[in-house]
Amino acid sequence: MLKFLPHLKSVAALHVKLAPERLLREHPTFSKSVMVSAAVSKLVYGIVFVQPGVKVNGDYYREVLLKEKLLPCIKEISGDNFIFQQDCAPAHRARDTIALLHRETPDFISPDQWPPNSTDVNPMDYKIWAVMQQRVYEKRVNDVDELCQRLLSVWHSIGQNVIDNAIDQWRAQLTACVRVKGGHF
């Protein structure tokens, strides 16, 4: 998941530099961030907005994001032919989440097989969020409603080829990570 925060001065972690005037400005009348969760594959992709003010703990992640939103969408398109990958956020590595994924997915990459700060080996982190951030902030965002609309518009405009290329880079990214023993590359 990625929070689109209004007070960012740079997004070095995403390898994108933005002028401060293109970022959402803080106003006391609207939320300071929007949290979204997303799923991508060569068959399906989708974005889900997290309700404002909701803390994404293990229960919310399992019951709302996984059971109600992401897994049904993935299963509808992919059937039982997919491997589920997520990062190591606390809600993702919770014991009950792991048990759910063992029951509900044909296969998944468990937290003990995944580096805790793995932005270089997660297609969402090393490609998709960077593309989203760049396109969303091409023009100044005035409020949260506009931010949400722009996120949806940008999400739907991302070509499947961008997602496919990010997924195709996965093995090379993983190999590079192993080569440097989990360090930066």
QUIQUI-V294193 format. One record per residue. N is the residue number from 0. OMEGA is omega in degrees with one decimal (* if undefined). Layout:
# QUIQUI-V294193
n,omega
N,OMEGA
N,OMEGA
This chain:
# QUIQUI-V294193
n,omega
0,-179.4
1,173.5
2,172.6
3,-172.3
4,-177.6
5,-172.0
6,178.1
7,175.4
8,173.4
9,178.2
10,-177.5
11,-179.9
12,179.1
13,178.9
14,178.9
15,176.3
16,-178.5
17,176.0
18,-178.0
19,-178.5
20,178.4
21,-178.1
22,177.2
23,-179.9
24,179.7
25,173.2
26,-178.3
27,-175.1
28,178.3
29,-176.9
30,-178.9
31,179.8
32,173.9
33,178.8
34,178.7
35,173.1
36,-176.4
37,175.5
38,176.5
39,171.8
40,177.2
41,-179.2
42,-171.9
43,168.5
44,-177.9
45,179.5
46,-178.4
47,175.5
48,174.2
49,-178.4
50,179.5
51,176.7
52,-179.1
53,173.8
54,-178.6
55,174.8
56,-178.3
57,-179.4
58,-179.5
59,-179.4
60,-178.3
61,-170.8
62,-175.0
63,-173.8
64,-178.3
65,-172.6
66,-175.9
67,-169.3
68,-167.5
69,-176.4
70,177.2
71,179.2
72,-179.7
73,-177.8
74,179.9
75,-178.0
76,-170.7
77,-174.4
78,177.2
79,-177.7
80,177.2
81,172.8
82,-178.0
83,178.6
84,175.0
85,177.0
86,-175.3
87,173.6
88,-177.7
89,179.4
90,-178.8
91,-176.6
92,177.8
93,-177.7
94,-179.7
95,176.8
96,179.4
97,178.8
98,178.0
99,-178.8
100,174.1
101,-178.5
102,-166.3
103,179.6
104,177.7
105,179.0
106,174.2
107,179.4
108,-174.3
109,-177.5
110,179.6
111,176.8
112,-171.5
113,177.0
114,-175.1
115,178.5
116,-166.2
117,-177.6
118,-179.3
119,-178.5
120,176.7
121,-176.8
122,177.9
123,-176.0
124,-174.4
125,179.9
126,-167.3
127,-179.4
128,178.8
129,177.3
130,179.0
131,-177.4
132,-178.4
133,-176.6
134,-179.2
135,-174.6
136,173.0
137,176.2
138,179.8
139,176.9
140,-173.7
141,-179.0
142,-174.7
143,178.4
144,177.7
145,177.7
146,179.7
147,179.2
148,179.4
149,176.5
150,178.8
151,-179.5
152,179.7
153,-179.6
154,-177.8
155,179.3
156,179.2
157,-179.5
158,177.4
159,178.9
160,177.3
161,179.2
162,179.1
163,179.1
164,178.4
165,179.2
166,179.0
167,178.5
168,-171.3
169,-178.4
170,178.5
171,177.8
172,179.8
173,178.2
174,178.7
175,179.0
176,179.1
177,-178.4
178,-179.9
179,176.3
180,176.1
181,179.2
182,-180.0
183,176.3
184,*
